Amino acid sequence: MDTEIEELKEELEEQRKIVEDTNRVVHKMRRAGRWAFLFRVMWWAFFLGVSGAAYYYYLQPYISQLESAYGGMQDFQQQAHDLFAQYLDFSTTTRR
């Protein structure tokens, strides 16, 4: 009976070592997951920040120029429309 108890104690000690090792590995995995999440958030913040800065410093002046050119085209279109409307009104009044 003493040998059986000794064998059970040895098996229990092996199980304790395995449980401790498993616990240590699980804690490492959770810590690695937290660091991965933090770096992923930092990566996306960096990516979005660089994209925003590139837009603000490089693309925004060109977009402003395009907007002003588009506004100029709209003004030209309105002036042409007004001119044709005035011409048509003038031509209808002179034909009578």
C-alpha positions as CSV (number, residue, x, y, z in Angstrom):
1,M,0.0,0.0,0.0
2,D,2.9,2.4,0.7
3,T,4.2,1.9,-2.9
4,E,0.8,2.7,-4.3
5,I,0.6,5.9,-2.2
6,E,4.1,6.9,-3.4
7,E,3.2,6.3,-7.0
8,L,0.1,8.4,-6.5
9,K,2.2,11.2,-5.0
10,E,4.6,11.0,-7.9
11,E,1.7,11.2,-10.4
12,L,0.2,14.0,-8.5
13,E,3.5,15.9,-8.6
14,E,3.8,15.3,-12.3
15,Q,0.2,16.6,-12.8
16,R,1.0,19.7,-10.7
17,K,4.1,20.4,-12.9
18,I,2.0,20.0,-16.0
19,V,-0.7,22.3,-14.7
20,E,1.8,24.9,-13.7
21,D,3.4,24.7,-17.2
22,T,0.1,24.9,-18.9
23,N,-0.9,27.9,-16.7
24,R,2.4,29.7,-17.6
25,V,1.8,29.0,-21.3
26,V,-1.8,30.3,-21.2
27,H,-0.7,33.5,-19.5
28,K,2.0,34.0,-22.1
29,M,-0.6,33.5,-24.9
30,R,-3.0,36.0,-23.2
31,R,-0.1,38.5,-22.9
32,A,0.9,38.0,-26.5
33,G,-2.7,38.5,-27.6
34,R,-2.9,41.8,-25.7
35,W,0.4,43.0,-27.2
36,A,-0.8,42.0,-30.7
37,F,-4.1,43.9,-30.2
38,L,-2.2,47.0,-29.0
39,F,0.2,46.9,-32.0
40,R,-2.7,46.3,-34.3
41,V,-4.5,49.4,-33.0
42,M,-1.2,51.4,-33.2
43,W,-0.7,50.2,-36.8
44,W,-4.1,51.4,-37.9
45,A,-3.8,54.7,-36.0
46,F,-0.4,55.2,-37.8
47,F,-1.9,54.2,-41.1
48,L,-4.9,56.5,-40.8
49,G,-2.7,59.3,-39.5
50,V,-0.2,59.0,-42.4
51,S,-3.2,58.9,-44.8
52,G,-4.7,62.0,-43.3
53,A,-1.4,63.9,-43.3
54,A,-0.8,62.9,-46.9
55,Y,-4.2,64.1,-47.9
56,Y,-3.8,67.4,-46.0
57,Y,-0.3,68.2,-47.2
58,Y,-0.2,66.7,-50.7
59,L,-3.7,66.2,-52.1
60,Q,-5.7,69.0,-50.6
61,P,-4.1,71.8,-52.6
62,Y,-4.9,70.0,-55.9
63,I,-8.4,69.3,-54.7
64,S,-8.9,72.9,-53.9
65,Q,-7.7,73.9,-57.4
66,L,-10.1,71.4,-58.9
67,E,-13.0,72.8,-56.8
68,S,-12.2,76.3,-57.8
69,A,-12.0,75.2,-61.5
70,Y,-15.3,73.5,-61.1
71,G,-16.8,76.6,-59.6
72,G,-15.4,78.6,-62.5
73,M,-17.0,76.3,-64.9
74,Q,-20.3,76.6,-63.1
75,D,-20.0,80.4,-63.3
76,F,-19.2,80.2,-67.0
77,Q,-22.2,77.9,-67.6
78,Q,-24.5,80.3,-65.7
79,Q,-23.2,83.2,-67.7
80,A,-23.7,81.3,-70.9
81,H,-27.2,80.4,-69.9
82,D,-28.0,84.0,-69.0
83,L,-26.6,85.2,-72.3
84,F,-28.6,82.7,-74.3
85,A,-31.7,83.5,-72.3
86,Q,-31.2,87.2,-72.9
87,Y,-30.6,86.6,-76.6
88,L,-33.7,84.4,-76.9
89,D,-35.8,87.0,-75.0
90,F,-34.3,89.7,-77.3
91,S,-34.9,87.7,-80.5
92,T,-38.5,86.9,-79.6
93,T,-39.3,90.6,-78.9
94,T,-37.7,91.8,-82.2
95,R,-39.6,89.3,-84.4
96,R,-43.1,90.6,-83.5
